[in-house]
Amino acid sequence: MKKRWISLYVENEIGVLAKIAGLFSGKSYNLTSLTVGTTEDPTVSRMTISVESDDATFEQIKKQLNRCVEVIEVIDFTNSRIHRKEVLYIKIKDCEVFRIATIFHLSVVDYGKTEMLLESLQTEKRNDEIISYFSNYFKHIEVVRGGSVAIKGVSIQDK
């Protein structure tokens, strides 16, 4: 079992997300991350999906996704150089964290007298490390994660 990433271009219509998620749940595939956003074409959305699976299961997932009428294209990131980031917000109820936020390259997006809201746009692994650190160092934190988005890197021929 290893973590795998795929991206889907799908029709931007009501129910498509539910249908794709239903395909995964119906077959007992475990999604570890799923994000959806519109593209430059308002009729098309892009899904970025992370799943932990073996090779055979992953091939089955791709085949089933390709059979969905609403799926325009399935992109397998397994053997591709990709850029991937995850949005992470951490709310901390102790405002003596400016130095720590700087070390972790976090942005302070909001603050008050007793708490601060930090934003991280880093890899899932790095965000895991940040959460672990803050969980151990501070007693009262609130975490929201947005899931990763990914895109293939530029090929050498395009440079």
Phi and psi restraints in degrees (value plus and minus 20) as a CYANA .aco file:
   2 LYS   PHI    -161.9  -121.9
   2 LYS   PSI     137.3   177.3
   3 LYS   PHI     -95.1   -55.1
   3 LYS   PSI     113.0   153.0
   4 ARG   PHI    -150.6  -110.6
   4 ARG   PSI     131.5   171.5
   5 TRP   PHI    -143.7  -103.7
   5 TRP   PSI     115.1   155.1
   6 ILE   PHI    -155.4  -115.4
   6 ILE   PSI     136.9   176.9
   7 SER   PHI    -147.0  -107.0
   7 SER   PSI     122.3   162.3
   8 LEU   PHI    -143.6  -103.6
   8 LEU   PSI     116.5   156.5
   9 TYR   PHI    -116.9   -76.9
   9 TYR   PSI     104.4   144.4
  10 VAL   PHI    -150.5  -110.5
  10 VAL   PSI     140.1   180.1
  11 GLU   PHI     -85.8   -45.8
  11 GLU   PSI     114.1   154.1
  12 ASN   PHI    -102.7   -62.7
  12 ASN   PSI      59.9    99.9
  13 GLU   PHI    -154.2  -114.2
  13 GLU   PSI     136.8   176.8
  14 ILE   PHI     -81.9   -41.9
  14 ILE   PSI     114.2   154.2
  15 GLY   PHI      73.9   113.9
  15 GLY   PSI     -30.7     9.3
  16 VAL   PHI     -86.7   -46.7
  16 VAL   PSI     -64.7   -24.7
  17 LEU   PHI     -78.6   -38.6
  17 LEU   PSI     -65.4   -25.4
  18 ALA   PHI     -82.1   -42.1
  18 ALA   PSI     -59.0   -19.0
  19 LYS   PHI     -85.9   -45.9
  19 LYS   PSI     -64.0   -24.0
  20 ILE   PHI     -86.4   -46.4
  20 ILE   PSI     -66.1   -26.1
  21 ALA   PHI     -81.9   -41.9
  21 ALA   PSI     -58.6   -18.6
  22 GLY   PHI     -83.8   -43.8
  22 GLY   PSI     -56.0   -16.0
  23 LEU   PHI     -79.8   -39.8
  23 LEU   PSI     -63.4   -23.4
  24 PHE   PHI     -87.7   -47.7
  24 PHE   PSI     -65.9   -25.9
  25 SER   PHI     -89.5   -49.5
  25 SER   PSI     -56.3   -16.3
  26 GLY   PHI     -82.6   -42.6
  26 GLY   PSI     -50.2   -10.2
  27 LYS   PHI    -120.8   -80.8
  27 LYS   PSI     -14.9    25.1
  28 SER   PHI      41.5    81.5
  28 SER   PSI      13.5    53.5
  29 TYR   PHI    -105.3   -65.3
  29 TYR   PSI     117.8   157.8
  30 ASN   PHI    -117.1   -77.1
  30 ASN   PSI      92.3   132.3
  31 LEU   PHI     -96.3   -56.3
  31 LEU   PSI     112.0   152.0
  32 THR   PHI    -120.0   -80.0
  32 THR   PSI     -39.6     0.4
  33 SER   PHI    -181.0  -141.0
  33 SER   PSI     121.8   161.8
  34 LEU   PHI    -168.5  -128.5
  34 LEU   PSI     100.7   140.7
  35 THR   PHI    -145.8  -105.8
  35 THR   PSI     130.0   170.0
  36 VAL   PHI    -157.1  -117.1
  36 VAL   PSI     118.2   158.2
  37 GLY   PHI    -174.3  -134.3
  37 GLY   PSI     138.5   178.5
  38 THR   PHI     -93.0   -53.0
  38 THR   PSI     142.4   182.4
  39 THR   PHI    -131.2   -91.2
  39 THR   PSI    -188.3  -148.3
  40 GLU   PHI     -85.1   -45.1
  40 GLU   PSI     -39.5     0.5
  41 ASP   PHI    -122.7   -82.7
  41 ASP   PSI      95.0   135.0
  42 PRO   PHI     -84.1   -44.1
  42 PRO   PSI     -31.5     8.5
  43 THR   PHI    -111.2   -71.2
  43 THR   PSI     -22.5    17.5
  44 VAL   PHI    -146.1  -106.1
  44 VAL   PSI     114.9   154.9
  45 SER   PHI    -133.0   -93.0
  45 SER   PSI     138.9   178.9
  46 ARG   PHI    -140.8  -100.8
  46 ARG   PSI     108.2   148.2
  47 MET   PHI    -126.4   -86.4
  47 MET   PSI     117.8   157.8
  48 THR   PHI    -135.8   -95.8
  48 THR   PSI     103.2   143.2
  49 ILE   PHI    -145.2  -105.2
  49 ILE   PSI     114.8   154.8
  50 SER   PHI    -135.6   -95.6
  50 SER   PSI     116.0   156.0
  51 VAL   PHI    -163.0  -123.0
  51 VAL   PSI     125.2   165.2
  52 GLU   PHI    -119.9   -79.9
  52 GLU   PSI     101.9   141.9
  53 SER   PHI    -180.3  -140.3
  53 SER   PSI     148.7   188.7
  54 ASP   PHI    -107.0   -67.0
  54 ASP   PSI     155.5   195.5
  55 ASP   PHI     -80.8   -40.8
  55 ASP   PSI     -66.0   -26.0
  56 ALA   PHI     -84.8   -44.8
  56 ALA   PSI     -63.3   -23.3
  57 THR   PHI     -84.5   -44.5
  57 THR   PSI     -60.8   -20.8
  58 PHE   PHI     -83.7   -43.7
  58 PHE   PSI     -60.6   -20.6
  59 GLU   PHI     -82.7   -42.7
  59 GLU   PSI     -59.6   -19.6
  60 GLN   PHI     -83.8   -43.8
  60 GLN   PSI     -61.8   -21.8
  61 ILE   PHI     -78.8   -38.8
  61 ILE   PSI     -67.8   -27.8
  62 LYS   PHI     -82.5   -42.5
  62 LYS   PSI     -60.6   -20.6
  63 LYS   PHI     -82.9   -42.9
  63 LYS   PSI     -64.0   -24.0
  64 GLN   PHI     -85.7   -45.7
  64 GLN   PSI     -59.2   -19.2
  65 LEU   PHI     -85.1   -45.1
  65 LEU   PSI     -60.1   -20.1
  66 ASN   PHI     -84.4   -44.4
  66 ASN   PSI     -44.0    -4.0
  67 ARG   PHI    -100.5   -60.5
  67 ARG   PSI     -36.4     3.6
  68 CYS   PHI     -90.2   -50.2
  68 CYS   PSI     109.5   149.5
  69 VAL   PHI     -80.6   -40.6
  69 VAL   PSI     -57.1   -17.1
  70 GLU   PHI     -96.1   -56.1
  70 GLU   PSI     -32.9     7.1
  71 VAL   PHI    -104.9   -64.9
  71 VAL   PSI     101.3   141.3
  72 ILE   PHI    -106.5   -66.5
  72 ILE   PSI     -62.0   -22.0
  73 GLU   PHI    -174.5  -134.5
  73 GLU   PSI     122.0   162.0
  74 VAL   PHI    -133.3   -93.3
  74 VAL   PSI     105.8   145.8
  75 ILE   PHI    -136.0   -96.0
  75 ILE   PSI      99.2   139.2
  76 ASP   PHI    -111.5   -71.5
  76 ASP   PSI      99.8   139.8
  77 PHE   PHI    -111.5   -71.5
  77 PHE   PSI     -14.3    25.7
  78 THR   PHI     -73.3   -33.3
  78 THR   PSI     -68.3   -28.3
  79 ASN   PHI    -130.7   -90.7
  79 ASN   PSI       8.5    48.5
  80 SER   PHI    -134.7   -94.7
  80 SER   PSI     129.5   169.5
  81 ARG   PHI     -98.6   -58.6
  81 ARG   PSI      98.3   138.3
  82 ILE   PHI    -146.3  -106.3
  82 ILE   PSI     138.4   178.4
  83 HIS   PHI    -127.9   -87.9
  83 HIS   PSI     105.3   145.3
  84 ARG   PHI    -157.0  -117.0
  84 ARG   PSI     112.3   152.3
  85 LYS   PHI    -157.3  -117.3
  85 LYS   PSI     132.3   172.3
  86 GLU   PHI    -145.0  -105.0
  86 GLU   PSI     120.9   160.9
  87 VAL   PHI    -107.5   -67.5
  87 VAL   PSI     113.6   153.6
  88 LEU   PHI    -157.3  -117.3
  88 LEU   PSI     111.5   151.5
  89 TYR   PHI    -136.9   -96.9
  89 TYR   PSI     115.0   155.0
  90 ILE   PHI    -146.2  -106.2
  90 ILE   PSI     104.6   144.6
  91 LYS   PHI    -123.9   -83.9
  91 LYS   PSI     105.3   145.3
  92 ILE   PHI    -139.4   -99.4
  92 ILE   PSI     112.2   152.2
  93 LYS   PHI    -116.6   -76.6
  93 LYS   PSI      28.1    68.1
  94 ASP   PHI    -180.8  -140.8
  94 ASP   PSI      91.4   131.4
  95 CYS   PHI    -107.8   -67.8
  95 CYS   PSI      -1.5    38.5
  96 GLU   PHI    -117.0   -77.0
  96 GLU   PSI      32.2    72.2
  97 VAL   PHI    -143.1  -103.1
  97 VAL   PSI     -11.5    28.5
  98 PHE   PHI     -77.0   -37.0
  98 PHE   PSI     -64.7   -24.7
  99 ARG   PHI     -84.2   -44.2
  99 ARG   PSI     -62.4   -22.4
 100 ILE   PHI     -84.4   -44.4
 100 ILE   PSI     -62.9   -22.9
 101 ALA   PHI     -79.1   -39.1
 101 ALA   PSI     -60.2   -20.2
 102 THR   PHI     -84.1   -44.1
 102 THR   PSI     -62.3   -22.3
 103 ILE   PHI     -80.7   -40.7
 103 ILE   PSI     -60.7   -20.7
 104 PHE   PHI    -107.2   -67.2
 104 PHE   PSI     -16.2    23.8
 105 HIS   PHI      39.3    79.3
 105 HIS   PSI      24.7    64.7
 106 LEU   PHI    -119.0   -79.0
 106 LEU   PSI     128.6   168.6
 107 SER   PHI    -119.8   -79.8
 107 SER   PSI     117.6   157.6
 108 VAL   PHI    -107.5   -67.5
 108 VAL   PSI      92.0   132.0
 109 VAL   PHI    -121.0   -81.0
 109 VAL   PSI     -35.5     4.5
 110 ASP   PHI    -184.6  -144.6
 110 ASP   PSI     131.0   171.0
 111 TYR   PHI    -175.2  -135.2
 111 TYR   PSI     136.1   176.1
 112 GLY   PHI    -158.3  -118.3
 112 GLY   PSI    -187.2  -147.2
 113 LYS   PHI     -88.9   -48.9
 113 LYS   PSI     -52.1   -12.1
 114 THR   PHI    -140.1  -100.1
 114 THR   PSI     -22.9    17.1
 115 GLU   PHI    -172.1  -132.1
 115 GLU   PSI     144.1   184.1
 116 MET   PHI    -160.1  -120.1
 116 MET   PSI     125.3   165.3
 117 LEU   PHI    -132.2   -92.2
 117 LEU   PSI     101.9   141.9
 118 LEU   PHI    -129.7   -89.7
 118 LEU   PSI     129.5   169.5
 119 GLU   PHI    -144.7  -104.7
 119 GLU   PSI     117.8   157.8
 120 SER   PHI    -149.4  -109.4
 120 SER   PSI     109.1   149.1
 121 LEU   PHI    -138.4   -98.4
 121 LEU   PSI      59.9    99.9
 122 GLN   PHI    -156.4  -116.4
 122 GLN   PSI    -194.5  -154.5
 123 THR   PHI     -92.1   -52.1
 123 THR   PSI     140.8   180.8
 124 GLU   PHI     -78.1   -38.1
 124 GLU   PSI     -62.5   -22.5
 125 LYS   PHI     -82.3   -42.3
 125 LYS   PSI     -65.1   -25.1
 126 ARG   PHI     -85.2   -45.2
 126 ARG   PSI     -60.4   -20.4
 127 ASN   PHI     -84.1   -44.1
 127 ASN   PSI     -56.8   -16.8
 128 ASP   PHI     -78.4   -38.4
 128 ASP   PSI     -63.6   -23.6
 129 GLU   PHI     -84.0   -44.0
 129 GLU   PSI     -60.9   -20.9
 130 ILE   PHI     -83.7   -43.7
 130 ILE   PSI     -66.1   -26.1
 131 ILE   PHI     -81.0   -41.0
 131 ILE   PSI     -64.6   -24.6
 132 SER   PHI     -78.8   -38.8
 132 SER   PSI     -65.7   -25.7
 133 TYR   PHI     -81.2   -41.2
 133 TYR   PSI     -72.1   -32.1
 134 PHE   PHI     -85.0   -45.0
 134 PHE   PSI     -54.7   -14.7
 135 SER   PHI     -83.9   -43.9
 135 SER   PSI     -56.7   -16.7
 136 ASN   PHI     -97.8   -57.8
 136 ASN   PSI     -50.9   -10.9
 137 TYR   PHI    -110.8   -70.8
 137 TYR   PSI     -51.3   -11.3
 138 PHE   PHI    -142.2  -102.2
 138 PHE   PSI     123.5   163.5
 139 LYS   PHI    -101.7   -61.7
 139 LYS   PSI     -54.5   -14.5
 140 HIS   PHI    -139.3   -99.3
 140 HIS   PSI      75.0   115.0
 141 ILE   PHI    -146.0  -106.0
 141 ILE   PSI     136.3   176.3
 142 GLU   PHI    -148.5  -108.5
 142 GLU   PSI     109.6   149.6
 143 VAL   PHI    -139.9   -99.9
 143 VAL   PSI     114.8   154.8
 144 VAL   PHI    -151.6  -111.6
 144 VAL   PSI     108.6   148.6
 145 ARG   PHI    -138.0   -98.0
 145 ARG   PSI     121.5   161.5
 146 GLY   PHI    -119.3   -79.3
 146 GLY   PSI     -24.6    15.4
 147 GLY   PHI      63.2   103.2
 147 GLY   PSI     137.6   177.6
 148 SER   PHI    -105.5   -65.5
 148 SER   PSI     130.0   170.0
 149 VAL   PHI    -138.7   -98.7
 149 VAL   PSI     131.8   171.8
 150 ALA   PHI    -165.0  -125.0
 150 ALA   PSI     134.3   174.3
 151 ILE   PHI    -168.0  -128.0
 151 ILE   PSI     126.7   166.7
 152 LYS   PHI     -84.7   -44.7
 152 LYS   PSI     125.8   165.8
 153 GLY   PHI     -94.6   -54.6
 153 GLY   PSI     148.9   188.9
 154 VAL   PHI     -95.5   -55.5
 154 VAL   PSI     113.9   153.9
 155 SER   PHI     -96.1   -56.1
 155 SER   PSI     139.7   179.7
 156 ILE   PHI     -80.5   -40.5
 156 ILE   PSI     -54.7   -14.7
 157 GLN   PHI     -84.6   -44.6
 157 GLN   PSI     -47.4    -7.4
 158 ASP   PHI    -103.9   -63.9
 158 ASP   PSI     -29.3    10.7
